[in-house]
Each structure stands twice: as structure tokens, then as C-alpha cells.
Amino acid sequence: MPRKNIPLRIDPAVADAISRWAQDETRSVNSQIEMMLREQLRRAGRLPKNVGKIAKPGRPAKKEPIDQSVF
């Protein structure tokens, strides 16, 4: 699903707190902000039903190496 770019002006102390939280959760700052916004939308009953899934925290799973001897 394509993502929409939104410029964000934020208090530096808030940005630092979000950055630390994102590191604790092994997320990017962008993913952390999206997760926080989604949670608030859900709590307010405003999260759209057709919203895409958010990536799980952490690094993506490693893919198995391709056996080059087959080629």
C-alpha cells in the first residue's frame, strides 16, 4: 500500500521522546508515530475498517540463501 508523505512540525522534546520509544520498540520513528496515531484513532472509534496493516516491530526475517549450485 502506498504511503502518503506528511510534513510534521513537532516540539524537539516530544520528537526525542518518540525517538527513544521507537528505539525501545525496534521501530523507525515514522512507524512509531503511525502506530501511535492508529491506536488513538482506534480508541476514538475513528480507525477506518479498510486501513492496511502496520509492520510488526523489529527487523524483517532473513530470507533463506539461494543455492547457487542449482544454476
VMD Tcl script that builds the backbone (N, CA, C; Angstrom):
set m [mol new atoms 213]
animate dup $m
set s [atomselect $m all]
$s set {name element resname resid chain x y z} {
  {N N MET 1 A 0.847 -1.169 0.000}
  {CA C MET 1 A 0.000 0.000 0.000}
  {C C MET 1 A 0.900 1.242 0.000}
  {N N PRO 2 A 0.666 2.182 -0.913}
  {CA C PRO 2 A 1.489 3.390 -0.940}
  {C C PRO 2 A 1.259 4.231 0.315}
  {N N ARG 3 A 2.276 4.946 0.705}
  {CA C ARG 3 A 2.213 5.801 1.889}
  {C C ARG 3 A 2.122 7.255 1.466}
  {N N LYS 4 A 1.431 8.046 2.253}
  {CA C LYS 4 A 1.311 9.475 1.999}
  {C C LYS 4 A 2.345 10.202 2.852}
  {N N ASN 5 A 3.108 11.099 2.225}
  {CA C ASN 5 A 4.081 11.907 2.955}
  {C C ASN 5 A 3.377 13.108 3.565}
  {N N ILE 6 A 3.624 13.335 4.853}
  {CA C ILE 6 A 3.029 14.465 5.557}
  {C C ILE 6 A 4.134 15.178 6.333}
  {N N PRO 7 A 4.392 16.458 6.018}
  {CA C PRO 7 A 5.374 17.207 6.817}
  {C C PRO 7 A 4.855 17.356 8.249}
  {N N LEU 8 A 5.744 17.249 9.210}
  {CA C LEU 8 A 5.327 17.309 10.608}
  {C C LEU 8 A 6.257 18.240 11.371}
  {N N ARG 9 A 5.692 19.249 11.999}
  {CA C ARG 9 A 6.453 20.124 12.889}
  {C C ARG 9 A 6.093 19.701 14.302}
  {N N ILE 10 A 7.126 19.445 15.105}
  {CA C ILE 10 A 6.883 18.891 16.433}
  {C C ILE 10 A 7.917 19.443 17.406}
  {N N ASP 11 A 7.522 19.600 18.647}
  {CA C ASP 11 A 8.423 20.070 19.696}
  {C C ASP 11 A 9.618 19.114 19.782}
  {N N PRO 12 A 10.844 19.634 19.851}
  {CA C PRO 12 A 12.022 18.762 19.905}
  {C C PRO 12 A 11.997 17.765 21.066}
  {N N ALA 13 A 11.481 18.163 22.213}
  {CA C ALA 13 A 11.424 17.238 23.351}
  {C C ALA 13 A 10.469 16.084 23.068}
  {N N VAL 14 A 9.360 16.375 22.402}
  {CA C VAL 14 A 8.409 15.321 22.026}
  {C C VAL 14 A 9.052 14.406 20.987}
  {N N ALA 15 A 9.751 14.992 20.020}
  {CA C ALA 15 A 10.431 14.194 18.993}
  {C C ALA 15 A 11.466 13.271 19.624}
  {N N ASP 16 A 12.220 13.776 20.605}
  {CA C ASP 16 A 13.217 12.944 21.288}
  {C C ASP 16 A 12.553 11.799 22.049}
  {N N ALA 17 A 11.439 12.084 22.710}
  {CA C ALA 17 A 10.723 11.039 23.453}
  {C C ALA 17 A 10.207 9.962 22.506}
  {N N ILE 18 A 9.670 10.371 21.359}
  {CA C ILE 18 A 9.181 9.400 20.370}
  {C C ILE 18 A 10.341 8.581 19.819}
  {N N SER 19 A 11.470 9.231 19.576}
  {CA C SER 19 A 12.645 8.526 19.062}
  {C C SER 19 A 13.124 7.459 20.051}
  {N N ARG 20 A 13.180 7.809 21.338}
  {CA C ARG 20 A 13.597 6.826 22.352}
  {C C ARG 20 A 12.609 5.669 22.428}
  {N N TRP 21 A 11.311 5.974 22.369}
  {CA C TRP 21 A 10.276 4.942 22.415}
  {C C TRP 21 A 10.409 4.033 21.201}
  {N N ALA 22 A 10.633 4.623 20.041}
  {CA C ALA 22 A 10.792 3.834 18.814}
  {C C ALA 22 A 11.983 2.887 18.935}
  {N N GLN 23 A 13.087 3.381 19.487}
  {CA C GLN 23 A 14.260 2.518 19.675}
  {C C GLN 23 A 13.940 1.364 20.614}
  {N N ASP 24 A 13.216 1.647 21.690}
  {CA C ASP 24 A 12.825 0.591 22.638}
  {C C ASP 24 A 11.970 -0.477 21.971}
  {N N GLU 25 A 11.157 -0.072 20.993}
  {CA C GLU 25 A 10.246 -0.984 20.296}
  {C C GLU 25 A 10.857 -1.552 19.011}
  {N N THR 26 A 12.104 -1.188 18.720}
  {CA C THR 26 A 12.792 -1.584 17.488}
  {C C THR 26 A 11.975 -1.174 16.261}
  {N N ARG 27 A 11.537 0.069 16.265}
  {CA C ARG 27 A 10.774 0.638 15.155}
  {C C ARG 27 A 11.492 1.886 14.658}
  {N N SER 28 A 11.145 2.295 13.450}
  {CA C SER 28 A 11.575 3.610 12.982}
  {C C SER 28 A 10.684 4.648 13.659}
  {N N VAL 29 A 11.147 5.883 13.676}
  {CA C VAL 29 A 10.330 6.956 14.244}
  {C C VAL 29 A 9.022 7.066 13.470}
  {N N ASN 30 A 9.096 6.952 12.141}
  {CA C ASN 30 A 7.892 7.031 11.318}
  {C C ASN 30 A 6.885 5.942 11.707}
  {N N SER 31 A 7.365 4.717 11.849}
  {CA C SER 31 A 6.470 3.611 12.231}
  {C C SER 31 A 5.893 3.818 13.624}
  {N N GLN 32 A 6.704 4.364 14.518}
  {CA C GLN 32 A 6.220 4.611 15.879}
  {C C GLN 32 A 5.107 5.653 15.871}
  {N N ILE 33 A 5.291 6.727 15.120}
  {CA C ILE 33 A 4.258 7.761 15.036}
  {C C ILE 33 A 2.987 7.184 14.424}
  {N N GLU 34 A 3.132 6.390 13.361}
  {CA C GLU 34 A 1.949 5.790 12.735}
  {C C GLU 34 A 1.231 4.861 13.713}
  {N N MET 35 A 1.988 4.070 14.468}
  {CA C MET 35 A 1.393 3.164 15.446}
  {C C MET 35 A 0.620 3.955 16.501}
  {N N MET 36 A 1.199 5.063 16.970}
  {CA C MET 36 A 0.542 5.892 17.979}
  {C C MET 36 A -0.748 6.510 17.426}
  {N N LEU 37 A -0.688 7.007 16.200}
  {CA C LEU 37 A -1.873 7.601 15.586}
  {C C LEU 37 A -2.973 6.564 15.381}
  {N N ARG 38 A -2.600 5.376 14.915}
  {CA C ARG 38 A -3.586 4.312 14.708}
  {C C ARG 38 A -4.268 3.935 16.020}
  {N N GLU 39 A -3.472 3.842 17.090}
  {CA C GLU 39 A -4.038 3.470 18.387}
  {C C GLU 39 A -5.039 4.520 18.859}
  {N N GLN 40 A -4.715 5.776 18.699}
  {CA C GLN 40 A -5.643 6.835 19.109}
  {C C GLN 40 A -6.897 6.842 18.237}
  {N N LEU 41 A -6.738 6.612 16.941}
  {CA C LEU 41 A -7.905 6.515 16.056}
  {C C LEU 41 A -8.795 5.339 16.463}
  {N N ARG 42 A -8.163 4.216 16.800}
  {CA C ARG 42 A -8.922 3.035 17.234}
  {C C ARG 42 A -9.692 3.337 18.516}
  {N N ARG 43 A -9.023 3.954 19.482}
  {CA C ARG 43 A -9.672 4.281 20.759}
  {C C ARG 43 A -10.844 5.241 20.582}
  {N N ALA 44 A -10.713 6.147 19.617}
  {CA C ALA 44 A -11.772 7.133 19.370}
  {C C ALA 44 A -12.866 6.588 18.463}
  {N N GLY 45 A -12.707 5.342 17.993}
  {CA C GLY 45 A -13.688 4.758 17.091}
  {C C GLY 45 A -13.633 5.353 15.697}
  {N N ARG 46 A -12.472 5.880 15.308}
  {CA C ARG 46 A -12.331 6.551 14.017}
  {C C ARG 46 A -11.356 5.849 13.072}
  {N N LEU 47 A -10.840 4.697 13.460}
  {CA C LEU 47 A -9.924 3.969 12.582}
  {C C LEU 47 A -10.723 3.335 11.452}
  {N N PRO 48 A -10.407 3.681 10.193}
  {CA C PRO 48 A -11.162 3.112 9.070}
  {C C PRO 48 A -11.028 1.589 9.024}
  {N N LYS 49 A -12.090 0.935 8.599}
  {CA C LYS 49 A -12.078 -0.532 8.502}
  {C C LYS 49 A -11.137 -1.023 7.406}
  {N N ASN 50 A -10.917 -0.210 6.379}
  {CA C ASN 50 A -10.094 -0.635 5.246}
  {C C ASN 50 A -8.628 -0.233 5.389}
  {N N VAL 51 A -8.203 0.152 6.589}
  {CA C VAL 51 A -6.817 0.573 6.784}
  {C C VAL 51 A -5.888 -0.639 6.661}
  {N N GLY 52 A -4.730 -0.428 6.029}
  {CA C GLY 52 A -3.754 -1.507 5.873}
  {C C GLY 52 A -3.113 -1.866 7.204}
  {N N LYS 53 A -2.438 -2.997 7.216}
  {CA C LYS 53 A -1.773 -3.449 8.434}
  {C C LYS 53 A -0.459 -2.702 8.605}
  {N N ILE 54 A -0.072 -2.526 9.852}
  {CA C ILE 54 A 1.204 -1.889 10.159}
  {C C ILE 54 A 2.244 -2.989 10.353}
  {N N ALA 55 A 3.464 -2.690 9.978}
  {CA C ALA 55 A 4.538 -3.675 10.106}
  {C C ALA 55 A 4.793 -3.988 11.574}
  {N N LYS 56 A 5.146 -5.231 11.861}
  {CA C LYS 56 A 5.490 -5.632 13.218}
  {C C LYS 56 A 6.832 -5.014 13.583}
  {N N PRO 57 A 7.075 -4.764 14.887}
  {CA C PRO 57 A 8.355 -4.190 15.280}
  {C C PRO 57 A 9.496 -5.157 15.036}
  {N N GLY 58 A 10.675 -4.611 14.854}
  {CA C GLY 58 A 11.864 -5.425 14.654}
  {C C GLY 58 A 12.268 -5.502 13.204}
  {N N ARG 59 A 13.343 -6.164 12.983}
  {CA C ARG 59 A 13.864 -6.320 11.628}
  {C C ARG 59 A 13.089 -7.398 10.889}
  {N N PRO 60 A 12.990 -7.257 9.564}
  {CA C PRO 60 A 12.327 -8.308 8.786}
  {C C PRO 60 A 13.089 -9.627 8.907}
  {N N ALA 61 A 12.382 -10.723 8.793}
  {CA C ALA 61 A 13.018 -12.040 8.863}
  {C C ALA 61 A 13.986 -12.213 7.703}
  {N N LYS 62 A 15.094 -12.889 7.978}
  {CA C LYS 62 A 16.069 -13.145 6.919}
  {C C LYS 62 A 15.522 -14.195 5.970}
  {N N LYS 63 A 15.767 -13.979 4.691}
  {CA C LYS 63 A 15.356 -14.958 3.688}
  {C C LYS 63 A 16.436 -16.027 3.598}
  {N N GLU 64 A 16.007 -17.227 3.283}
  {CA C GLU 64 A 16.953 -18.320 3.112}
  {C C GLU 64 A 17.846 -18.023 1.912}
  {N N PRO 65 A 19.155 -18.288 2.024}
  {CA C PRO 65 A 20.035 -18.041 0.879}
  {C C PRO 65 A 19.676 -18.957 -0.294}
  {N N ILE 66 A 19.854 -18.440 -1.485}
  {CA C ILE 66 A 19.567 -19.208 -2.697}
  {C C ILE 66 A 20.755 -20.113 -2.991}
  {N N ASP 67 A 20.474 -21.376 -3.242}
  {CA C ASP 67 A 21.524 -22.333 -3.583}
  {C C ASP 67 A 21.978 -22.060 -5.010}
  {N N GLN 68 A 23.153 -21.465 -5.160}
  {CA C GLN 68 A 23.673 -21.081 -6.471}
  {C C GLN 68 A 24.145 -22.286 -7.286}
  {N N SER 69 A 24.370 -23.429 -6.644}
  {CA C SER 69 A 24.867 -24.603 -7.371}
  {C C SER 69 A 23.824 -25.165 -8.329}
  {N N VAL 70 A 22.569 -24.785 -8.149}
  {CA C VAL 70 A 21.493 -25.283 -8.999}
  {C C VAL 70 A 21.566 -24.642 -10.380}
  {N N PHE 71 A 22.146 -23.454 -10.460}
  {CA C PHE 71 A 22.180 -22.717 -11.720}
  {C C PHE 71 A 23.325 -23.162 -12.524}
}
mol reanalyze $m
mol bondsrecalc $m
mol representation Tube
mol addrep $m
